Amino acid sequence: MGNRGMEELIPLINKLQDAFSSIGQSCNLDLPQIAVVGGQSAGKSSVLENFVGRLDFLPRGSGIVTRRPLILQLVNSKAEYAEFLHCKGRKFVDFEEVRLEIEAETDRITGSNKGISPIPINLRVYSPNVLNLTLIDLPGMTKVAVGDQPPDIEHQIRDMLLQFITKESCLILAVTPANTDLANSDALKIAKEVDPQGLRTIGVITKLDLMDEGTTAQDILENKLLPLRRGYIGVVNRSQKDIDGKKDIRAALAAERKFFLSHPAYRHIAERMGTPHLQKTLNQQLTNHIRDTLPSLRSKLQSQLLSLEKEVEEYKNFRPDDPTRKTKALLQMVQQFGVDFEKCIEGSGDQVDTSNLSGGAKINRIFHERFPFELVKMEFDEKELRKEISYAIKNIHGVRTGLFTPDLAFEAIVKKQIIKLKEPYPCLKCVDLVVTELVALIRKCTEKLGSYPRLREETERIVTTYIRERDSKTKDQVLLLIDIELSYINTNHEDFIGFANAQQRTAANVTKKRVMPNQVIRRGWLTINISIMKGGSKDYWFVLTAESLSWYKDEEEKEKKYMLPLDNLKLRDVEKGFMSSKHVFAIFNTEQRNVYKDLRQIELACDTQEDVDSWKASFLRAGVYPEKDQNDDAINSSDTVSMDPQLERQVETIRNLVDSYIGIVNKSIRDLMPKTIMHLMINSAKDFIHSELLAYLYSAGDQGSLMEESAEQAQRRDEMLRMYHALKEALLIIGDISTTTVSTPVPPPVDDTWIAKDPSPPPASRPASSTVPPPSRPPAVRGPTPGPPAPPNPSAAFVPPFVPSRPGPPPGQPAYAGDPNSGGVPLIPSRPARVPPALPPGVPR
């Protein structure tokens, strides 16, 4: 065969294909193969049947017959039978059953309406009459949809062909009938698109016996007219009469050889024509192609193996019969769950989420942004508060007119405001938000327990139940903190302004900014919502300080668009627009002045509600409060009860005292709430997971059922291990192959631009190609006189060796247009070719 050391390469590729196909996994490797392409009724199936040596084992008929790719693996063997990959263990001895099975399997996927599918059928044929080959029979190219075929059948077939032949590891067998214009060959055109250099394309000319009388394909087969880099090989298939008469394949091969030996236009190239030579050529070409792709195939296998190493690591030492396996797995998973939960809380996880806040970061936002904002929102309604203070003062004085401000009124109003902290908002709501986040965190951390559904379910149930129990205890403790604040009003607190200073203080002084004037509180992108008539919405880079809100063109902060002072500004909630996906809040001036240009308020939009809450909390730090909760300095007299000047002074004094003391209470609550939740809920949950969860799991039920694997996990593990071992075996097989074997060089380029040109005139009316001059006939035949013709022997193809004593080709002129074994023919013979002994005397080659 020429490459004896490489004989096992094609069976090796077959093993790899079966290994990866049988486990239902794609190894992302483009294994070397030969794809047969051509138009409908070009003779592709007949060529394959001649290879196998069996007649009518492939479906036949009019129109499109091959509707799924058929991966045909030919294996040289003493026995003769066929196997399908989808019928494992079943051997087909009757090849009529093979044809019926192909038709049935095709209809199973595509139906009976002549539709197509890219899902291949794998057929392996063992026979002593074949050489090791792997071919893919693809649907024939068509132009018009027939019957129930979809109207885009042409594009579907084209896309399917490209799916196979685009791969660099695929050789292309372009089949074209001789009784059509070769320049219009669909097979050669599509091959030219994906293989412009012609390195992977082999031309096959069929139906040479059906050409019009007086025309031949000699110039084409000699690669002079419309040349290909690897040349052409001619074959003669059985005619329809032969098929109907059940003509034997061996008789058909003998008739094919007789045709080439007896035809005056082909007898001199008869040894390079015919099905046996095509089969041997494809075998050598595929073997050489596999050898050339072995280095890249090896590297791809190694990269696949490395990518699987991490996933297979946990399965490598897996022993289902190990009695301690379940106990070890349970201990390891519970321990890992505790570690993951603590890492998510403390913020030291191995995999950091860069898209969303979660775990400890989200709880931190609840503590220091959401909860303080809710506290400010519920502070009090200014008008209602002054009215309550006025009634309290009058009720305490009774029938007498009080000369002094009563401290009982202050205490009554303060206690009423502190009791409001017991409402669902904000303290108890803060606990609920933390519980929700912890439950989500537990669900996330148990994802690693997905291999054992029962264990995951029980772990989630036990830990979630514990957190719910701690939820009620935490809320009880929060209410206790509020009760403690109610139990004693400490007017000696160092931050309390006292009665002496209350009359000289105003609400504005109480809420004055506690940050440095130039300190930047927050930076970030916001969208200013403006109507289309006024320019439309735009994104700006905002910078919030203690005294102003500025926005710039971008984050470089070089081009300032506007600076808005924070004096007399308030926040207002705005409903999200019907067509908008952003969340909006607004800033407006309490004195009814324009905030920006001619706008009384500016609407600022964020991508998420969390961003809105975070910006609101930042504005609170800068002293910009929500609309209903900001302290008003001026009260419309028409909305309040009528008061005398002395009563007004007393109300103002108590108002300032209440504001001062509630600020102290809020500060204390803001400090104690996170500490209470951390101690009673979060830290307690971490301790429970580390110390008690395992005991609860053991008492929850049978350990065997608890550690029962899911069917999906068991299947995934088996497939992963099979893929891993298949890759290792493939690398081991490839490592044993010696690539130091006889090979042939790649044929030199030829002028094949004709494929992309317009249709050429028929060969009969076209002169010989100017690219290759016609060969000169020798005056006489040299060599020994041949004897009588020998009987045809398809397997005994003789290739004449080079004769050093005879003159070679001119300098710079290649001796051959292709490899002698690949179908190439001499371009310019400088000497008469040696005549094989089997030819009649006087017949030139």
N, C-alpha and C positions, 0 to 999 in steps of 0.2 A: 504493500500500500504506500510505501515511501516514508511513512512516519510510524514505524512499528512501536517506538517508545511512547507514542502518544495515543495508542489505541484505546486506552481506558479513559481518555478525556471526555468523549461524548457520553459514555455510560455514567461518568461522574456528574456531568451536568444534569442528566436524567434523574440521578439520585437526589440532587439538590432540588430540582423542580418538584419531585414527589414529596420530599421531606417538608418543604414549605407549604405545598398545597394540601397535604394530608392534615396538617395541624390548623388549617384555616387561617394562617397568619401570612402577611406579606412581609418579606424580609427586605423589601426595597432594593433588591438586587436585579439588575438587568442581565439575566443569564443568556449566554450566546445561543442563538437559534437561527433557523432559516424560515423566512416568511414567503409563501407563494402568493403572488399577486397577479392579477390579469382580469380581462373583461369576461363577461358571461360567455360560456361555451367556448372558451379559449383552449380547453383541453387540460386544465389544471388537475382535475380529479383523475383523468386517464393517466397522466404522468405519475401520480402517486400510486395508482393501482399497478402500474408497470414496475415501480420500485418494489412493492410488496410481493409481486408475483402472483397476485390473486385478482380475479376479475369480479367486478360488480360488488365490492364490499363498501363502496361509497355511494351515497344517494345520487340518483340520476333523474333527469327530467328536463322539461322546458322551463325557461325563466330562471329565477334565482333559486338554486337548490341548496347550496351551502349557506346557511343562515346564522350559524355560530362558528367561531374559530375552532378548528380541529387541530389540537396539538398531537401530532403523529410521531411517536417515538419508535424507531426501528432498531431492534436489537438482534444481532447475529447469535443464533442459538441452534442447537440440534433439533429441539422440538419446535413445532409450529402451532401457535395459538395466539389469541389476542386477549387483552385485559383492559377494562375501563376503570378509571380512578373512582368513579361514582358507584361502581359495582365491585367492591373489594372482595377478593377471594374467588370470584367467578371467572373461569377460563372459557373463552369462546373458541371452539374448534371449527364450527361451521361459520364461515365468513358471511353467509347470507344473514345469520343472526346479528352479526356485527352491523350490517347495513340497517337492519330493522331497529336495533338499539340506538344507533345514531339518529335515525328519524324520530324515534319516540322521545329521546332526550332533548332533541331540538324543539319538538312541539311542546314539551313540558314547560319550557322557559318562554318560547316565543309565540306559542299558539299555532294555529293552522292557517293564519291569514297572510303568510309569506313575510311576516315581520322579521327583524333581525335582533340579535343580542350580542354584546361583547363578551359575555361569560363563556369561557372556552370549554370544550369537551376534551378530556385527556384520554387518548387511546395509545396503548403500547402493543406493538406487534413483534412477536418472537418468531424468527424463521431462519433456516440455513441459507436462504436465497437472498438475504439482504445484508447490506453493510450498515454499520452503526450510523444512524442519522436521526436528527430531530427536526421536523418540519412543521410549519403551521399553515394549514389550508384555510385561506380567508375567503369571504364571500366575493363573488365576481362583481366588478364595477358595472353599474347600469346608469342609464340616463333618464328613463321614464318609469314611473310607478305603475305597477300592473295589479289589477284586481283590488284586494283590500289593503295593499301596501300603503304606508303613509306617503303623502306627497313629497316629503323631503327625504325619501329613501336614498337618493344619490348622495346627499350630504351625510346621512347616517353611515353609509358604507365607507365613504371617504374618511370620516372621522375615525371609524374603527380601524381602517388600514393604517392611518397615520399613528394611531395609538401603539401599534406594533413596530412599524418600520422606521419610526423616528429614532428609536433607540440605537445608539452607536454599536451595540453588541449584536444587532440583528442583520444577517445577510439577506439580501433581497433577490428572490428568484422571479424575474419579470417574464411572464409567459405571454407570447404573442403569436397568433396564428399566421402562417405564411401567406394565406390568401387574402390578407388585408394589408393596407398601406402601413408599413412599419413606422413612418414618420408621424402617424396619428395614434400610435400605441398608447393607450391609457396607462398601462403598466409602466412603460418607460418614462412617461411624463411624471407620474407621481414618484417614481424612484429618483428621478433627477431633482425633484424638489427637496428631498431629505438627504440625498447623497450626491451633491453637485460634483464632487471629485470622482465619482464612480468607483470608490474603493470597496463598496459593499454590494454592487449590482452585478448579477450574472444574467445574461439574456438567454432565453429558451425559445426556439422557433418550432411550433407544432404545425401539423397538417401540411407538411411539405408535399405529400402525395395528392393533395387536393388542389394544387395550383393550376391555373389555366395552362393549356397546352402551349408550349413555346416559351414559357416564362420559368425562371428558376430563381432561387435565393442564394446563388453561389457567391455573389459579391458580399452579401450580408453575412453569410456564414464564414467567409474568409476575412471578415472584419474590415473590409475596404469601404463599403458603402454603409453610411450611418454607423460608424464604429462605436464600440463600447470598450472601456478600459480592460475588462475581463473577457471580452469577446462573447460569441454566441455558440450555443450547442443546439443542433437540430435533432428532433425526435419525430418518429412516426407512430401515432397511436392507432388503436383499432378503429375501423370505420363503424358506422351504425349497423351495417350489414354484419360485420364481424361480431358486434356486441349482441345483436339479435340471434346470431347463430351460435352464441356461447363459445367463441373461438378461444382456445387456450392461450394463456399469457406467454408460455414458452414459444408456442408457434408464432405468436404475434411478434416476439422479440427476434425470432429467426427471420421472419418476413421483413422486419425493420432493417436488419443487417443486410439482407439480400438487396433491399431497395437502395441502400447507400452504396453497396459494392457494384451494383449493376447500372446505376444512374451515371451517365457520362459527366454530369456537372458536379457530382459529389464523390465519385469513387476515389479521387486523390486525397480526400480528407475524411474518408470513411472511418478511419480508426479514431477520429476525434469527434465522431457523431454517434448518436444513438443513446438509448436509455442506460445501458451498462456504463458507458463512459460518463454520462451525466451523473449517475449515482456515485461513481468513484470520484469524480471531480468534486461534487458537493461534500462527500465525506472528507476529502483532503482539505477543502477550503474551510469547512466547519472546524476541523481539527486544528488547522493553522490559526483560525480566528480565535478559537478558545485559548490556544497557547498565547496569542498576543494579548488577550484580555485577562490572562491569569493574574498578573501583578495587581491590576486595579480591582479584580474580583477578590483577591486575597485581602487587600486593604479595606474593601467595603465589608467583608466578613468580619475582619478584626474590629472595625468601628462599631458594627452591629453588636458584636460580642461585648465590647466595652460598655456600650449603652445599656446592655441588659445586666451587667455585673451588679450594679447598685440594686436593681429591682429583684434580682435573684438571690442576693446576699442573704435575705431572711429565709429563703427556701432551701438553700444549699444543703444544710444539715438536717433537713426535715425528715423525721421518722414517724410515720403514723402509728407504728406499733410500740413506741416508747411510752411506758406507763406513766412516767413523770412529765411527759410533754405538756399535758393540759395544765398541770399545777404550775410548771415553770412559766407557761404562756400567761396564765392568769396573774401571777405575781408581777411579771414584767409589764403587762399592760396596765394594771392598776397603778403601778409605780410610775409608768410613763404618763398616764393620765394626770396624776397629781403634779408631776413636773411641768407638764404643758399648761395646766390650769394656773399654776403659780407664775410661770413665765409670762403668760398673757396678762396677768394682773400687774406684775411688777415691771412689765415692759422690756423683758430681756429675751423675747422669743427668737428662735433660730431663723424663722421666716417672717420678715417684717412686711406688713401690708402697707403698700405705698399709695393705695387708692382711696381707702376709707379708714376712719377712726374705729377702733374696736377695743374691747377688753378694758384694761386699766386707763387708757387714754380717753375713752368715752366716759368712764366713770369720773375721771378728773374734770372733764368738761361739765358734767352734771353738777359736781361739787362747787366749782369756782366760776361758772358762767351761767348755767341754767338756774340754779337755786338762788343766787343773789339777785338775778333779774326778777324772778318770781316774788322775792321778798319786797323789792321796790314797788312792783306793780300793785301789791295788795296794801300798801302803806295806809292810805285813808283818803276819803273825799274831803277836801278842804272845807267846803261850804257846810257839809253835814257835821263835820267835826266842830266847827265854831258854834253851830246851833246847839250841839250836845253840851259843849262847855258852858254856854250861856244858861241853858236849862238847869245844869248841875249847880251852878253858882246860885241861881235864884232859889232852887229847892233847898239848898243847904241853909241859906239865910232865912228862909221861911217868911214870916210876916215882917221881919226886921229888914232894914236896909243896911247891908254890910259895908263896913268901912275898910276892911282888909280882904285881901285875896285868900279864900279858904283853901287849905291844902287838901281837904277831903275831896274837893272837886277834882284836883289834879290826880289823886290816887284812883278815884273811880274811873276817870277817863283812861288812865294808863292801863288799868287792869282790863278794861273792855277792849283796848287795842291788842293787848298781849293774848287774850283769849282767841282772837282771830287767827292766831298762829296754829290753833288746833284744827282749823278747817282743813279739808282735803288739800287745798293749796296753801302754802307751798311745801311745808315740812313733810307731811305724809306722802305727797306726790313725789318728793325727792326720793323717799325710800322705795316707792313703787318703780321709779325709773331705774334705780340701781338693781332691783330684783330682776326686772326684765332683761337688763344687760347681762346679769350673771347667768340667767337661764340660757340665753343665746350663746354665751361663752361656753357653758357646759356642753351644749349641743355641738358646738364647733370642735371642742376638745375630744369628744367621743367619736369623731369621724374616723380616727385611727383604729377604733374597735370594730369597724365595719365588717371585718372578717368573721366576727362572732356576733350575729344579730341579737341573740338572747342576752349576751353579756352587755352589749351596748344599751339595750333597752332597760335592763335592770340597773345599770350604773346611772343612766339618766334619771330613772324614777327615784332611786334612793337619794341621790345628791339634790335633785330638785325638791323632793319632799322635805329634806333637811333645811334647805334655803327658805322654803315657805314657812317652816316652823320658826326659823330665826327672824323672818319678816315680821311676824306678829310680836315677837319679843322686842325687836328693834323699835317698832312703832310705839309699844308701851313705854320704852325708855325715852323716846322723843317726847311723848306726852308728859312723862315725868319731868323732863327738863323744863317744859313750859309751866307745869305746876309749881316747880321750884322758883321760877321767875315770878309767879303770881304770889307766892307765899310771903315775900318780903320785898318792899319797894325801897331800895337802898339809895336814899337821897344824898348820902355822903360819898358816893362814887366819885373818883377823881375826875372823870370825864363829864360829870353832871354840872350844868351851868349854875344851878342854885337860884334861889329867889332874888338874890341881890343883882344878878346880871340878867335875869330874864326880861326885865323891862327894857333893857338896852340892846337886846338882840332881836334880829328878825329872822324870818324863815330862810332868807337868802344866805344869811351868815352861817346858818346851820349846815346848809348844803353846799358850802363853798368847796372849791376843788382842793383835793389833798395831794395833788401831784405837781411836779415842777412845771412852770408855764411852757417851757420848750420841750418837755419830754414827749417823745413819740409813743402813743399808746397802741396804735395799730396801723399796719400797712396792708394793702391788698387791692385786688381788682373788683370794681363794682360797675354796674350798668346804670346809666342815667336814662330813665324812661321819659322820652319827649315825643310829642305827637309828630307825625310825618310832616305836617305843615310847617313845623318849626325846626326841622332838621333830622328828626328820627332819633332812635335810641343809639347810644354810643358807649363803648367801654373805656373807662379811665382808671388810672392808678391813683388810689386815694391814700392820703396820709392824715391820720387823726392825731392831734395833739391836745393838750389840756385847754387850749384857748381857741383853736380853729380847726376847720376841716378843709383840706386842700386837695385838689386833684390835678394830675399831670397826664401828659400824652402817653407816657410809658413808664416803666419801673426805673429808668435812669434818672427820673426826677429833674430833668433839665428844662423842659418846656412846661411851665405852670399854666394851667387853663383858668383856674379861679381859686380864691381863698375865701372861705365863709367863716366869720366869727361865730362862736358858739353861744353868745349872749342871747337870751330870750328864745332859745330853740327848744323844741319838744319833738318827741318821736310819736308816730302814729302808724297803726297797722293798716295795710292796704290789701284788699283781696286780690288774689292772683287772677290775671286775665284769662278769658276763655280759651284763647289761642296761644297763651304763653305757658312755657314750662318752668319759668323762673318764679322765685318767691320774692315778694316786694314789701318794703316798708318805706315810710316817708318822713321827711324832716320839714317842719314849718315854724314860722315865727309867731310867738304869742301876741305880738302887737300888730298883727295883720299886715306886716310889711312883706314886700317881695323878698324871697330868699335868693333867687338866682334869675337874673334878667327880669322878665315880666312874670315869673312864676311865683305864686304864693307858697307853694311847697314843691320840693323835688322828690321824686320817687326813685329809690335806689333798689336795684334787683340783684339777687344772688342765685346761684345754681341750686342750693339746697336750703331747707329750713334750718339746718344746723348752722350754716353760715350766717343766716339772718339773726339767730339767737346769739351767736358769738359777736356780731357787730353791735347788737343792742347792748350786750354786756360791756363792750368797750366804750360805747357812748355813755353808759352809766358811770363809768370811772371818770369820764371827762365832765360829768355833771349835767348831761342831757338826759332828761327823764321822760318816761311815757306820758302821753297826753293826759290821762285821767289821774295820774298819780303824782304829778309835779305840784309843788307847793305854790299856790297863787298868792301874790303879794296884794293884789287888789281884788276886793269882793264887791260885786255890784250890790248897792244898797237895796235895790228892788227885790233881790232874791234872799235877803236875810231879814231876821226879825229886827224890830226897832229897838235900839239900845241907847242908854244914856252914855255920856263920855266916860264916866267912872267904870261902868260895866264893860265898856269896850276895852279899857286898859287892863281890867282883870282878865277878860277873855284872851287878850293878846299875851299876857304874862303866862297864863296856864298853857296856852297854845305852844309857846316857846319851850316851856318846861316839858310838856308831853313830847314834843319833837326831839328834845335832847335825850330824854330817857329812853324813848323807843329806839333811837339810834344806838344807845348802849345795848339794849336787849337784842337788837338785830345783829350787832357785831358779835355778841356772845353766841347767839344761835348759829351764825355763819361759821363760827369757829368749832362749836361742839357737834354740829350735825355730821360733818365728815368723820370726825373721830368716833362718834357713836356707831355710825354705820360700819366703819372699818373694823372696829373692835367686835361688835356683836354679830356681824353678818359675814364680812369678807374674810377676816382672819380666822373666825370660827369655822367657816366652810373649808378653808385650807387645812386647818388642823383635823377636821373630820375626815377629809379625803385621805390624809396621810396616815391617820391612826385607827379609824373605825370603819372605813368603807369596806375593806377586805372582809372583816367579820360580818358585816351586813350582807355581803355577797354570798358568803358561805351559808348563812342562815336563810337565804332567799330561795334555795332549791338545790337540786342535784347538780354537782359540779360537772358531770358529764354533759347534761343538757345545756348548762350554762356556756360551756366551751365548744358547743357544736358549730362547726363551720357552715357558712352559707354555701349553697350549691354553686353560686357564681364565683365565690372565692376559691373553692376547690378546683373548679374548671380553669380559672385564671392561673392558679399555681401550676396545674398540670401542663397547660399550654406554654407557660413561661419556661418551665423546666425542659419541655420537649424542644422548644425553640433553642434554648441555650445549648442543649446537648447536640442538636442538629447542626448548629453553627460550629461547635467544637469539632464534631466529626467531619464537617466539610473542610475546616482548616487542616485537620489531620490528613485527610485524603489529598488535598491540594499539596500539602507539604511533601508527600511521598512521590509526586509526579516529577519526573526529570524533564526539563525543557531543553536539554542539549540534544536536540534531534534534527534530522534533516528537514529543511524547510525551503520554500521557494520565495524569491523576493516579490514584492508588490509590483504588478505590471506598470509600465510607464503610462503617463496620461495620453489620451487621444483627443482628437477634436470632436467632442460630442455636443457641441452647441446646437446641432441640428434638432435636438429634442425640444428645445425651447422655441424653435422657429416655427413659421407657418408650415402647413402640410407641403411636402415635397412631391414632385411628379413621380409616377410609378417607376419602379426599378427598370422595367423593360424599355422605357423611353429615355432613361437618364444615363449619361455617360459615367464612366468609372470615376470614383472620387479622386480629386486632384491631390488629396492629402497623401494617398498611398499609391504609388505607381504600380501598374500591373506587373505581375511576375513574368519573367522571361522563361520561355519553354526551353528545356535542354535539347540539344540536337539528337542525343541518343540516351538510352537508358543504360547506366553503368551498374555493375554489380552482377552477382550470379544469376543465371537464368532460373526463374522461379519454376517450381514444379506444378503439379495439378492443384486446383483449388482445394483448400481444406474445408471441412465442414464448419459452419458458423459456430463460433464459441464466444458468447457475449462477455465472458469473464476474462478472456485472454486478450486484453488490449495491449498492443505493442507500441512503445514510444521510442523512436529512433534516437540514439545518443548523438552527441556532437562528435564530429570526425576532425581531429586537430590537423591532419595532413591536407585537408581540403581548404580552399580559401574561405575566409569568414566574411562577414558583412563589411561594408565600407566604414571608415572611422566615423564615429558619432551616430551611426544608424543602429538602433536596437535590432537584435536578431529576431526577436519575437514580440508580437503585440501582447502576449500574455504568457502565463505559465503553460507548458505543454500539457500538464494535467488539469488545467483549469479551463480549457477550451480555447486558448489562444492559437493563432495560426501565423505562419511566417509572413512578415510584411514584404520583404524583398529577398526572395531566395537567391543566393549568389551561387548556388550549386544545385544540381539535381538531387531531389530527395531520394533516399534509399527506398526501394520498393520492397514491401514485406513479402516474404516467401509465399504467403497465402494468396497473392493476387495473380491473375493471369499474366503471361509474358507480354511485354510491350506496353503495359498500361502505366502511364506516368502517375506519380503521386501528386 
